């Protein structure tokens, strides 16, 4: 898969006028000056004493300067493109004086970004983006950029400019254009797919060989039955414990080339979180029964929960009605509230439909993001499912509010049967107009881009859901029973 590269046209009026002026004066600097220069050189060669030396000394450099300046100004006026990639951002030539004559900048140099909006004489808003680098300050008039290109520019700064401080004004502006862009995404599938592929690349890691069936661990006490899932540097297996009970084994592997100091820190982190998880006892959370290391691979042994995960359920039965979604949403939040109430708080980091099982006891949370965090810390790779990850987790700064964002994405999936778009505020009502405004607004608030704009705790979301339950639509898409559906 090729690296994502984006080209944005910057239709800056002064640059355009400069180009028109240079084209109008083209006969002077591209034809007149060279012809006159050639004539003078020819005369000097034919009649060395016919033209005074002072004239040659003044006129020839002036003609050369006219030609060089003409070419340079034309190139500056014609170059109206901004190039974006994971390596950095390259600006048009006419901006060189503001960049210290270095048009290409690495994302690591970008320290701050903000948007200032002013009102022009015709009453229209004119947003201006300021990009502040370590030794330069660039001003971009966003009215000179197509709306979809503005969105890509801001997304690239968020995705790749991990050290950049983004102002609240920029965040608010980005929210507005991304919400507007979300309504138009069906008309631009290539654009959406392009960014989804780039996000996928960010969350991939080098492959490894998973364990084969009948492989044993813990001195033969655990026997691998089959693989349930794997990706990157982790895998999940169904196993048999002491030839009797079924358990789930989650595996995480760090490549030998990982930095030893970072690897050691990640291993310490995994051990600490595994010890904490093993002490949890909640009916909505699969129990962590053991943790161990074997052959340089790290394992969690979890309770096996018999049932159907929510992705399988929706794939088989279709999206669920509001009443069911809210009931399941409350059960998920109950589990999150328990994790977040721990001291220090336990952040799941990987709350998705695949990690939630519907069985006779209701919804149960399985799997944990500890191994994913461990692999990410050791390899410098973010591991996870991008459609359910908020921007701050993408930047490696997961918080309690990150799980709230993932919960909103899961609710969007339950209500629509579709994953939410990555890096977007979830609005399930846009997929299904029958969804109530109240529930749609709650899910949108929980999937805001910035953590402080969301509900801050699972308890807050529970309270909001409980208050709206009596007002939600009772129309059923299907009748749900424990562990399955009934037509």
Beta strands, then each sheet from edge to edge (+ up, - down):
strand 1: 5-9
strand 2: 81-85
strand 3: 88-90
strand 4: 104-105
strand 5: 110-119
strand 6: 125-133
strand 7: 137-141
strand 8: 165-166
strand 9: 216-217
strand 10: 222-231
strand 11: 234-241
strand 12: 245-253
strand 13: 288-294
strand 14: 297-303
strand 15: 308-309
strand 16: 356-359
strand 17: 362-365
strand 18: 479-481
strand 19: 484-486
sheet 1: 1+ 2- 3+ 4-
sheet 2: 7+ 6- 5+ 8+
sheet 3: 9+ 10- 11+ 12- 14+ 13-
sheet 4: 15+ 16- 17+
sheet 5: 18+ 19-
end
